[in-house]
Amino acid sequence: MAEALLEVTDLVKYFPIRRGIFSREVGRVHAVDGVSLRVVKGETMGLVGESGCGKTTAGKTILKLIEPTGGTIRYAGEDITGLSRRRMKRFRREMQIIFQDPFSSLNPRQTVGAIIAAPLEIHRLAEASEKEDRIAQLLRQVGLPAASMRRYPHEFSGGQRQRIGIARALAVSPRLIVGDEPVSALDVSIQAQILNLLEDLQEALGLTYVMIAHDLSVIRHIADTIAVMYLGKIVETAESRGLYKNPLHPYTAALLAAVPVPDPSRKRRRMALKGDVPSPVRPPPGCRFHPRCPRRFGPCDTAEPALRAVSADHAVACHLY
Ligand code: SF4
């Protein structure tokens, strides 16, 4: 089996809902509810689902930007779940995040040079005399001229700003990057450029990615494996090609049906996804997808389906299989 850089087992993240003068806990948001993932070194895992399904919380919890409620996170073979902030610092450098909105994640009052220099300074990765050369190298690596370091974020287009965000993430020479919808705020033509850049960087630097997306078409070409998430749970995982060719879970099928087909002679069976993701405060009993599932039957609203392997690289949580 190929070596994993990241292994997540039964990851849980609940957010307490508190009310009253004593801040009594009156409920919990079940944002991530028993997620297990295995991300192979040098590969890309796509984490896909509608907004509100918990994928961004899962991404942040994996990086320990949010403390998990339960489960284990192993990075490069080490259990990092309970590590203190101080002991996490070594790993923090190796695990970076790229945000969805490059504009709000870049400080508008700082030059691009200062933005990229910050992680170098925090982790003491460059002497003052080397800093400028390193920033210039990082900018060139993401396709921007070195002179960009003297300008401010508002002087750049959305795609260029995302390149700056990527340069900032690369500054600490990470091994794992979580991309939280890194292209969804960009025009389609720019999306392809940024995805190509991410692929080139992965090849050149041996990076491992977890790419979070709500649109399966966006990560089609970049992901080696895909995990589909619904209301805090993984409902299907598969090798990317297998998932696009043969989606098993009705939710995955519905997400794929929403993706436009470029060839009009190849019609995809439409399966509209009705309604919104239910509240994660009180997830539906049984299969969490049952209130929206066009194929629900007998056990669906009472028994929760487990994620079961249907082949060597395909698993699904649905009573149909
Ligand atoms: Fe639909 Fe039932 Fe499968 Fe859930 S378990 S996806 S409700 S068929």
Residues whose N, C-alpha, C, O or C-beta is under 5 A from the ligand:
A	BS01	SF4	P250 C287 F289 H290 C293 R295 R296 F297 C300 P305 A317 C318 H319 L320
